[in-house]
């Protein structure tokens, strides 16, 4: 505020000091407004005190974090719903495929059982290829080949499975055509062919049939000489010359026809040896009865095609597990 002004009057300029007026104005203003100011200050302090006692006022609008959380919750709900839908669709598709595969496989196996090896042609090429190579399916083909005397079932297989199926079929045909007393030697001869040269096995069989151990002495395989001599002379002591413990135990069990002497490692030995003991009195049926029910060759030879049912059930299961069908 200016403290001095110049005034003009009656022909002269004068300077008037306003500080006295300003000072008086301020005093008057303070006197009049002081009660108002004091009252206002009291109200302000009173409001602040009440606000502090009641705590902070709740926010009336959602924060940005709350909005983000709410949006995320909605998105997650939608995602979970989509996942649930996809899972349900996948489950329904899987079930439909399984049912389709089961139906096709039942038809194919039924055709096989009826005597038609070509029944597998109804399957998808990849599934058919996988099925005939699966070892779990081998007993079914082998059992049908022997029961129906049809090598066509073996021809569906490949590699070692095909070779085994053919040999088992041949063995069963041979056993049906020879006298019971020769069954033991024929079975051992076929077993020999699995791991040894045919010339060696032929020489061993000749010695067994002739009853002369002289032919055993010229065998190239050492264990063949001792095994051959022990069997021809029915002397289990000669098995001691067999170096391999498992073969030595098998030799003793076969010569004595005592299943209890079979080595633990030779799982087929007890049934086979028991069969050797029974064949003399009961013929081929006695030998087959001594084998395990899990042996498809024995089951097929003794019970026929009806005995193949458990193996065909497994064949059908293996087929359906492929989840692939011909379109």
C-alpha positions in Angstrom: 0.0 0.0 0.0 1.5 3.5 -0.9 2.4 5.6 2.2 2.4 9.0 0.5 0.4 10.8 -2.3 0.6 14.3 -3.7 -2.5 16.4 -3.8 -3.2 19.7 -5.6 -5.4 22.3 -4.2 -5.7 26.1 -4.4 -2.7 26.4 -6.7 -0.3 24.3 -4.7 0.9 20.7 -4.5 1.0 19.0 -1.1 2.3 15.7 0.1 0.0 13.9 2.5 1.3 11.1 4.7 -1.1 8.2 4.8 0.7 6.1 7.3 -1.5 7.3 10.1 -4.6 6.5 8.1 -3.3 3.1 7.2 -2.4 2.3 10.7 -5.8 3.3 11.9 -7.5 1.3 9.1 -5.5 -1.8 10.1 -6.4 -1.5 13.7 -10.1 -1.1 12.9 -10.0 -4.1 10.6 -8.3 -6.3 13.1 -10.7 -5.3 15.8 -13.7 -6.2 13.7 -12.4 -9.4 12.1 -10.6 -10.9 15.0 -13.7 -12.6 16.5 -14.5 -14.0 13.1 -11.0 -15.3 12.6 -10.9 -16.9 16.0 -14.3 -18.6 15.4 -13.1 -19.9 12.1 -9.9 -21.2 13.6 -11.9 -22.9 16.3 -14.2 -24.6 13.7 -11.2 -25.8 11.7 -9.4 -27.3 14.7 -12.6 -28.9 15.9 -13.2 -30.5 12.5 -9.6 -31.8 12.4 -10.0 -33.3 15.9 -13.2 -35.1 15.0 -11.7 -36.4 11.7 -8.7 -37.8 13.6 -10.9 -39.5 16.1 -13.1 -41.1 13.4 -10.2 -42.3 11.3 -9.7 -42.0 7.5 -12.8 -41.8 5.4 -13.3 -44.8 3.1 -12.6 -44.3 -0.6 -15.7 -43.8 -2.6 -14.1 -44.9 -5.9 -12.2 -48.1 -6.7 -8.4 -47.8 -7.0 -6.5 -48.8 -10.2 -5.2 -51.9 -8.4 -8.8 -53.0 -7.6 -9.9 -52.5 -11.2 -7.0 -54.6 -12.5 -7.8 -57.4 -10.0 -11.4 -57.4 -11.0 -10.5 -57.6 -14.7 -8.1 -60.4 -14.0 -10.7 -62.4 -12.2 -13.1 -62.1 -15.1 -10.4 -63.2 -17.6 -9.5 -66.1 -15.4 -13.1 -67.2 -15.1 -13.4 -67.1 -18.9 -10.1 -69.0 -19.4 -11.2 -71.7 -16.9 -14.4 -72.1 -18.7 -12.7 -72.5 -22.0 -10.3 -75.1 -20.6 -13.2 -77.1 -19.1 -14.9 -77.1 -22.5 -11.8 -78.2 -24.3 -11.2 -81.0 -21.7 -14.8 -82.2 -22.1 -14.5 -82.2 -25.9 -11.2 -84.1 -25.7 -12.7 -86.7 -23.3 -15.7 -87.2 -25.6 -13.4 -87.6 -28.6 -11.2 -90.1 -26.8 -14.2 -92.2 -25.8 -15.6 -92.2 -29.3 -12.3 -93.3 -30.7 -11.9 -96.0 -28.1 -15.4 -97.3 -28.9 -14.7 -97.3 -32.6 -11.4 -99.1 -32.2 -13.0 -101.7 -29.9 -15.7 -102.4 -32.4 -13.3 -102.7 -35.3 -10.9 -104.9 -33.3 -13.7 -107.2 -32.2 -14.8 -107.7 -35.8 -11.2 -108.4 -36.9 -10.5 -110.9 -34.1 -13.9 -112.6 -34.7 -12.9 -113.1 -38.3 -9.5 -114.6 -37.2 -11.3 -117.0 -34.8 -13.7 -118.1 -37.6 -10.7 -119.3 -39.6 -10.0 -116.3 -41.8 -6.4 -114.9 -41.3 -7.3 -112.1 -43.7 -9.7 -110.7 -41.1 -6.9 -108.3 -40.0 -7.3 -106.5 -43.4 -10.2 -104.5 -41.9 -7.7 -102.7 -39.7 -5.7 -99.6 -40.4 -2.4 -100.5 -42.0 -0.3 -98.9 -39.2 -2.4 -100.6 -36.5 -2.2 -104.0 -38.2 1.6 -103.6 -38.5 1.9 -102.7 -34.8 -0.3 -105.5 -33.8 1.5 -108.3 -35.5 4.8 -107.1 -34.0 3.5 -106.9 -30.5 4.8 -109.8 -28.4 1.6 -109.7 -26.3 -0.4 -110.6 -29.4 1.8 -113.6 -30.4 0.1 -116.3 -28.3 -3.2 -115.6 -30.0 -1.8 -116.1 -33.5 0.2 -119.1 -32.4 -2.7 -120.8 -30.7 -5.0 -120.4 -33.8 -2.3 -121.6 -36.1 -1.9 -124.8 -34.1 -5.6 -125.4 -33.3 -6.7 -124.9 -36.9 -3.5 -126.3 -38.4 -3.2 -123.2 -40.6 0.2 -121.7 -41.1 -1.5 -118.6 -42.5 -1.8 -117.2 -39.0 2.0 -117.4 -38.6 2.4 -115.7 -42.0 0.7 -112.6 -40.5 3.6 -112.1 -38.1 7.2 -111.0 -38.8 10.7 -111.6 -37.6 11.3 -113.8 -34.5 7.6 -114.0 -33.7 6.8 -115.5 -37.1 9.7 -117.9 -36.8 8.6 -119.1 -33.4 5.0 -119.5 -34.5 6.0 -121.7 -37.5 8.3 -123.9 -35.4 5.7 -124.4 -32.7 3.2 -125.4 -35.3 5.6 -127.8 -36.8 6.4 -129.4 -33.5 2.8 -130.0 -32.6 2.1 -131.6 -36.0 5.1 -133.8 -35.5 4.2 -134.8 -31.9 0.7 -135.9 -33.1 2.3 -138.2 -35.7 4.9 -140.1 -33.6 4.7 -142.8 -30.9 4.5 -141.4 -27.4 7.9 -142.8 -26.4 9.5 -140.5 -29.0 7.8 -137.3 -27.8 10.5 -136.5 -25.3 13.3 -136.8 -27.9 11.4 -134.8 -30.5 10.8 -131.9 -28.1 14.4 -131.8 -27.1 15.4 -132.0 -30.7 13.3 -128.9 -31.5 14.7 -127.1 -28.5 18.2 -127.9 -29.7 17.5 -126.3 -33.1 16.7 -123.0 -31.4 20.3 -122.4 -30.4 22.5 -125.0 -32.2 23.4 -126.0 -35.7 21.0 -128.5 -37.3 23.9 -131.0 -38.0 24.7 -131.2 -34.3 21.0 -131.6 -33.3 20.5 -134.3 -35.9 23.5 -136.3 -34.5 22.1 -136.0 -30.9 18.7 -137.2 -32.0 20.2 -140.2 -33.8 22.1 -141.2 -30.7 18.9 -140.9 -28.6 16.8 -143.0 -31.0 19.5 -145.6 -31.5 20.2 -145.9 -27.8 24.0 -145.8 -28.5 26.2 -143.1 -26.8 29.0 -143.6 -29.3 27.6 -140.9 -31.6 27.7 -138.5 -28.7 31.5 -138.6 -28.5 32.0 -136.9 -31.9 29.8 -133.9 -31.2 31.6 -130.5 -31.5 29.7 -128.8 -28.6 31.1 -130.1 -25.3 27.9 -129.7 -23.4 26.1 -131.6 -26.2 28.4 -134.6 -25.7 27.7 -134.8 -21.9 24.0 -134.1 -22.2 23.6 -136.6 -25.1 25.5 -139.4 -23.1 23.5 -138.7 -19.9 20.2 -138.9 -21.7 21.0 -142.0 -23.8 22.3 -143.9 -20.7 19.8 -142.4 -18.3 22.7 -141.5 -16.1 22.3 -138.1 -14.5 25.9 -138.3 -13.2 27.1 -137.6 -16.7 25.4 -134.2 -16.6 28.3 -133.0 -14.3 30.4 -132.5 -17.4 28.1 -129.7 -18.6 29.9 -126.5 -17.5 26.9 -124.1 -17.6 25.0 -124.4 -14.3 21.6 -123.8 -15.9 22.1 -126.3 -18.6 23.6 -128.8 -16.1 20.5 -128.4 -13.9 18.2 -128.9 -16.9 20.1 -132.0 -17.9 19.6 -133.6 -14.5 15.9 -132.7 -14.4 15.3 -134.1 -17.9 17.2 -137.4 -17.3 15.6 -138.0 -14.0 12.2 -136.6 -15.1 12.0 -134.8 -11.8 10.6 -131.2 -12.0 12.0 -130.4 -8.5 15.6 -130.5 -10.0 14.8 -127.8 -12.6 17.0 -124.7 -12.3 15.0 -121.6 -11.1 16.0 -119.7 -14.2 14.3 -122.2 -16.5 10.7 -121.3 -16.0 9.3 -123.8 -18.6 11.4 -126.7 -17.3 9.0 -128.0 -14.6 6.0 -128.3 -16.9 8.1 -129.8 -19.7 9.7 -132.4 -17.4 6.4 -133.3 -15.8 5.1 -133.8 -19.3 8.0 -136.2 -20.1 7.1 -138.2 -17.0 3.4 -138.5 -18.0 3.7 -139.1 -21.7 4.8 -142.8 -21.2 1.4 -143.6 -19.5 -0.9 -141.0 -21.0 0.5 -140.4 -24.4 0.6 -136.9 -26.0 -2.3 -135.8 -23.9 -0.3 -136.5 -20.8 2.6 -134.4 -22.1 0.4 -131.5 -23.0 -1.3 -131.7 -19.6 2.0 -131.2 -17.9 2.6 -127.9 -19.6 1.3 -124.6 -18.3 -2.0 -123.2 -19.4 -0.1 -120.1 -20.5 1.6 -122.2 -23.3 -0.5 -121.5 -26.4 0.9 -124.5 -28.2 -0.1 -126.9 -25.5 -3.5 -125.3 -25.1 -4.3 -125.4 -28.8 -3.1 -129.0 -29.1 -5.1 -130.3 -26.1 -8.2 -128.0 -26.2 -8.5 -126.9 -29.8 -9.7 -123.5 -30.9 -11.9 -123.0 -27.9 -8.9 -123.0 -25.7 -7.5 -120.0 -27.5 -10.2 -117.7 -26.1 -8.0 -116.1 -23.4 -5.3 -115.4 -25.9 -7.7 -113.9 -28.3 -9.1 -111.6 -25.6 -5.6 -110.3 -25.1 -5.2 -110.0 -28.8 -8.3 -107.9 -28.9 -7.1 -105.7 -26.0 -3.7 -105.0 -27.7 -5.5 -104.2 -30.9 -7.9 -101.7 -29.3 -5.2 -100.0 -27.4 -3.7 -98.8 -30.8 -6.6 -96.3 -31.0 -6.4 -96.4 -34.8 -8.9 -97.8 -37.2 -9.2 -98.2 -41.0 -11.3 -95.4 -42.5 
